[in-house]
Amino acid sequence: MRKTVKILLISFCVVGILVSLGVAGAAERSLRTNWSWPTYIDPAVGSDFSSSTALVNLYDSLVYPDMKGNAQPHVARSWDTSADALTWTFHLREGVKFH
């Protein structure tokens, strides 16, 4: 019985050492992230990542792109384009308020 316990104990030690040797050579992986306050909350000016994230949560757009990149209605329920494509008329949803 003692011999079996010794063999098992030695086996566990050897396996533990072999496993730790395999892990020691593994490359270190890390994830670094950064966050800052928005520089601007004016949609005409803000273009950095922090400002863009804030703007998406503050303002709605007239349209948004679907998964294929096609414009889908959002605040605008529909829109018309002139023949020369210089004038665009957006028809807004009912109850939309601008502040």
Secondary structure by P-SEA (a helix, b strand, c coil): caaaaaaaaaaaaaaaaaaaaaaaabbbbbbbbbbbccccccccccccaaaaaaaaaccccccccccccbbbbcccccccccccccbbbbbbccccccc
